[in-house]
Every structure is written in structure tokens, then in C-alpha cells.
Amino acid sequence: MLILPIKKKWFDMILSGEKKEEYREIKPYWTTRFKNNFDEVKLNINSIIESAKGTVIFKNGYQKDAPKIKCEIIIKVNIGKIEWGAEPNKEYYVLKILSIEKE
């Protein structure tokens, strides 16, 4: 299962249900990590993920006992929301959060 560390602000917003997406840059590093950790991955002609579905754990920090939440997600490529940490008019891998379970 893929574990993604995130800042407390974003972690708390996801946990409360306020933030419904998390973003990762479209780079080979993330493409490979998502391909290696999800079963349902569809790539486009440029080897960029067109869609994927899976489970991630968002972790607030790097400590062993850091707070965690388990989320079912769908990944799409889209422009992120500035209020949720995205740069204006920049495309990202958008991790749309479908469900949240506190670990």
C-alpha cells in the first residue's frame, strides 16, 4: 500500500472532509509509484496515468506513530484547486478521495 506523507494542514482538512483532493506532480516518479501500487491503471499514449483506482495512506509526518488515514482514491489528471495547495493553471495527478478511514 502506498503511504504518502502530507502536512498537518492538509491532513486535518482531509480528515474533516473539507479537502476532497490531494495533488502530486505529473512526473515519472509518481507515475511509477502509482503504477506499482494500484491494480486498475490506465495509461495514455504518453505513458501518463489517465485513470487509476486504489488505496493510499496519508500520514502526517515521518514518525512511526504519526497520525494516519486510509483513503480510497481515484486518480485523474486535472488542474488543482489553489485553496487546496495547487499552483494556478497547473495540471497534476489529482487524487480524488472517495472514502476516509482513520488508522
MOMO-V182600 format. One record per residue. N is the residue number from 1. RES is the residue in three letters. PHI is phi in radians with two decimals (NA if undefined). PSI is psi in radians with two decimals (* if undefined). NEAR is the number of other C-alpha atoms within 8 Angstrom. Layout:
# MOMO-V182600
[[N;RES;PHI;PSI;NEAR] [N;RES;PHI;PSI;NEAR]]
This chain:
# MOMO-V182600
[[1;MET;NA;2.48;6] [2;LEU;-1.43;2.22;8] [3;ILE;-1.92;2.17;8] [4;LEU;-2.10;1.96;8] [5;PRO;-1.24;2.42;9] [6;ILE;-2.44;2.78;10] [7;LYS;-1.19;2.69;8] [8;LYS;-0.97;-0.74;8] [9;LYS;-0.97;-0.86;6] [10;TRP;-1.25;-0.68;10] [11;PHE;-1.00;-0.88;12] [12;ASP;-1.10;-0.68;8] [13;MET;-1.18;-0.66;10] [14;ILE;-1.16;-0.82;11] [15;LEU;-1.03;-0.68;10] [16;SER;-1.35;-0.22;7] [17;GLY;1.58;0.00;7] [18;GLU;-1.26;-0.74;7] [19;LYS;-1.72;2.15;10] [20;LYS;-1.91;0.06;9] [21;GLU;-2.51;2.61;10] [22;GLU;-2.21;2.65;10] [23;TYR;-2.09;2.52;11] [24;ARG;-2.38;2.47;9] [25;GLU;-1.11;2.60;8] [26;ILE;-1.42;1.68;10] [27;LYS;-2.45;2.71;6] [28;PRO;-0.95;-0.59;6] [29;TYR;-0.98;-0.88;6] [30;TRP;-1.27;-0.64;10] [31;THR;-1.01;-0.81;11] [32;THR;-1.13;-0.78;8] [33;ARG;-1.08;-0.75;9] [34;PHE;-1.19;-0.75;10] [35;LYS;-1.05;-0.69;9] [36;ASN;-1.34;-0.27;6] [37;ASN;-2.00;-0.15;9] [38;PHE;-2.10;2.56;11] [39;ASP;-1.46;-0.73;8] [40;GLU;-1.69;1.46;8] [41;VAL;-2.09;2.23;12] [42;LYS;-2.03;2.15;8] [43;LEU;-1.78;2.62;10] [44;ASN;-1.59;-3.04;8] [45;ILE;-1.11;-0.43;5] [46;ASN;-1.63;0.25;5] [47;SER;1.08;0.51;6] [48;ILE;-1.78;2.48;9] [49;ILE;-1.13;2.15;13] [50;GLU;-1.52;-0.69;11] [51;SER;-2.80;2.66;12] [52;ALA;-2.78;2.70;14] [53;LYS;-2.38;2.42;12] [54;GLY;-3.11;-2.87;11] [55;THR;-2.14;2.38;11] [56;VAL;-2.26;2.78;12] [57;ILE;-2.00;2.11;12] [58;PHE;-1.58;2.26;13] [59;LYS;-2.14;2.27;14] [60;ASN;-1.55;1.45;12] [61;GLY;1.95;-3.10;10] [62;TYR;-1.93;-0.11;7] [63;GLN;-1.15;2.69;5] [64;LYS;-1.04;-0.66;4] [65;ASP;-1.73;0.34;4] [66;ALA;-1.10;2.57;9] [67;PRO;-1.05;2.50;8] [68;LYS;-2.38;2.60;10] [69;ILE;-2.33;2.43;12] [70;LYS;-1.74;2.24;12] [71;CYS;-2.27;2.39;13] [72;GLU;-1.48;2.31;12] [73;ILE;-2.36;2.81;13] [74;ILE;-2.14;2.37;13] [75;ILE;-1.84;2.31;13] [76;LYS;-2.40;2.87;12] [77;VAL;-1.70;2.22;11] [78;ASN;-2.85;3.02;8] [79;ILE;-1.43;2.32;11] [80;GLY;-1.45;2.94;15] [81;LYS;-1.61;2.28;9] [82;ILE;-1.02;-0.73;8] [83;GLU;-1.17;-0.20;5] [84;TRP;-1.93;0.31;10] [85;GLY;1.78;0.03;8] [86;ALA;-1.50;2.69;11] [87;GLU;-1.40;2.59;8] [88;PRO;-1.03;2.35;8] [89;ASN;1.00;0.47;6] [90;LYS;-1.89;2.35;8] [91;GLU;-1.45;2.49;10] [92;TYR;-2.37;2.91;12] [93;TYR;-1.32;2.03;12] [94;VAL;-1.72;2.05;15] [95;LEU;-1.63;1.67;12] [96;LYS;-1.39;2.16;11] [97;ILE;-1.52;2.11;12] [98;LEU;-1.65;-0.66;9] [99;SER;-2.64;2.70;7] [100;ILE;-2.26;2.34;10] [101;GLU;-2.35;2.12;7] [102;LYS;-1.24;2.35;7] [103;GLU;-1.51;*;6]]
